[in-house]
Amino acid sequence: MFRQVISAVVIFVALTMITGFVYPLVMTGLSQVVFPDLANGSIIVRDGVPIGSSIIGQNFTSPVYFHSRPSAAGKDGYDGASSSGSNLGPTNQKLMDTVKDNVQKVREENGLSAGEAVPADLALASGSGLDPHITPDAAFVQVERVARERALSPDVVRKLVEKHVEGRQWGIFGEPRVNVLELNLALDALK
């Protein structure tokens, strides 16, 4: 029996060292060599100052910027420590009121009539609440407002959006999308 206890302890210690220390260190080192940008959070730095991550959404409220999709992560949204959707069902009155308010806000901000469609990603939060992308349609809906607020030609802003549309991953996965932070940084660079 004593030999079985010793064997169990040795196996426990060996597996703890392998799965708790060796494997994580090897994977961390490998990711730093193969994908250093992704491994470090894809932080965008301007003039030596980190201004955001290209893989985590941010809340843009100024009319001179393209707005991200709504977020249900945390009390005020975009809280990485509370990443999640609202978990409200489609018949929940709070969800219906929130979507109705979001649609009305998008219509007012962008001068859309009651008959014009509002892209779903400007009315509904993503599953994580931290999605950094919007659809090209959601970006194009905002072109007129951004152009007006920045005193730019709508054609210039539209071409900038077109330039920032990312295609499907490897040509087959996902949908075309626009990274809001990168688009807004490109807008700032137009000055």
Disulfide bonds with the S-S distance in Angstrom:
none
